[in-house]
């Protein structure tokens, strides 16, 4: 069973009339993705999330599985001349492995048992990419703040590792929704490392530390446009000059903002991030305490290295989610809420101690960070998750309207509808996704879907509702229900987004 929580899910139906819409708001169903095991010796080692001979489109895989001997506490994977160690315990294991393009013949070993797993890594060809930038001041100083003596300051390794983890997490969690392992493409050099762009500002660090989050975001956006323009890129920017002032207790040049083509997140806890794939699980198990009086601790009061790494890397991914047009959601484990605090759990078997917890603790599969259906379902059809280039059409074809004769809300696209999501506007003016009305797999895409307006009003009451619609051209539209009701009987076509 996949380690994702119960989700709301309706696939394309024969009639494409979502008469059971009430189930989206009141009930939920677990979507179970069949697990495939690798070839084993007497099932001593069983891989549960990957099948031998499978092709993956991202370079780092998390191999999950089961061990017949529950006493084993170590696992390793050999891939040619490379060897990767993982975590094992109570009959389970997780291990991260970096693949080379082409065929990878993996040998998994635990105790005296071995299993073979063949994976083919085929790099993406999608021209829509996610870029990472390290924002430095006019001096070019790349040093980040750290309490560690002789810190190697391997910011390039940390950003390479973080981006690959975000890519892997996204692929597996969207796959857990039954939509295939879709994920964003990264810019890689000829050695397979993520290209980290140095974004050099025109002001000194002191200037940037005085700015509000919005002002710093504007500065970063301006520099991206000037130095690294790219019409098909989403950009994650991490400032090197984020600094905590122990005297005032304030942190300068720290913010968490995302939207459009830019996600910005402060670099105050880079010292906790792993700087290699081999070091990821050790970083997420590192219970070394962080003194919040002397160094920035963005860890929801947990004040440990692992907690800071989990929250801040997860929050950077959260901000990237906003660039893909995702609002916050209501699923507590979704990356688009506070699920980013639990990013570590995806890669580990237990959670180490922290400031509010003296002992390590286990967690349920349903308590792991995820892309919930309402968020992950919207990522799948996004052009940035296409895996390969294709000739996209640019015509605006999505239509959302209310049919007064039938009392139905009608959604149409000649390209086929891939996603319909319900968003609510909170009393405070924030947008929050609440449920998917349609997540259609490519082979079952309807061109028309209807929802009974009476049922919609009955179940949602006075909520201010937006509809988010995405078609098979990766074009999206967002429409307010109140606007439709004002123009009852008239088509409402929204400006597409990517």
Number of C-alpha atoms within 10 A of each C-alpha: 13 20 17 25 25 16 19 23 23 18 18 24 14 8 11 16 17 20 12 12 19 15 17 21 15 9 12 13 13 14 18 14 15 12 14 14 19 22 17 16 12 11 16 18 27 25 26 17 20 23 16 17 14 12 16 21 22 25 21 20 23 19 19 20 21 20 23 15 16 12 13 17 17 16 22 23 24 17 19 12 5 11 15 17 19 24 21 25 18 14 16 22 26 24 24 24 23 20 23 19 16 13 15 18 18 21 16 25 18 19 14 6 16 20 20 20 22 19 22 19 21 17 20 21 14 18 19 23 21 20 22 25 22 20 27 25 20 13 12 16 14 18 15 20 19 18 13 10 6 7 12 10 17 17 21 20 17 19 25 22 23 25 21 22 24 19 22 22 24 23 25 24 25 25 20 26 26 18 20 14 21 26 26 25 25 24 16 14 10 7 7 15 17 21 17 20 15 18 23 20 20 15 13 15 22 14 13 23 18 13 16 14 20 13 13 21 22 13 16 24 18 14 17 21 11 10 13 16 11 14 11 15 19 22 25 23 28 26 27 23 26 27 24 24 13 13 8 8 12 12 18 21 26 25 21 16 21 25 18 15 20 25 26 28 26 25 25 28 24 25 22 25 25 24 22 17 20 18 16 24 22 15 22 26 22 18 20 16 16 23 12 17 13 13 20 26 24 21 21 11 13 20 21 25 23 29 34 28 28 23 24 26 26 25 26 25 27 28 23 28 22 19 21 22 20 24 22 20 23 15 24 16 23 28 29 31 19 21 23 26 25 21 29 25 22 19 24 22 22 19 21 20 20 22 13 9 11 9 10 12 11 13 11 12 15 13 18 24 29 30 31 29 30 30 27 26 26 27 26 28 27 26 24 25 21 21 22 15 13 12 6 11 11 10 9 16 20 26 18 28 23 25 19 13 8 10 16 20 23 19 22 20 21 14 17 22 30 30 28 25 22 19 27 21 15 12 9 6 9 11 18 20 23 22 24 28 29 30 29 25 19 14 8 15 22 25 17 18 24 21 20 19 18 11 16 16 12 10 15 13 10 8 14 16 23 21 20 23 29 29 25 22 24 26 25 25 22 22 20 18 18 12 12 18 16 10 12 17 15 14 16 18 16 18 13 17 15 17
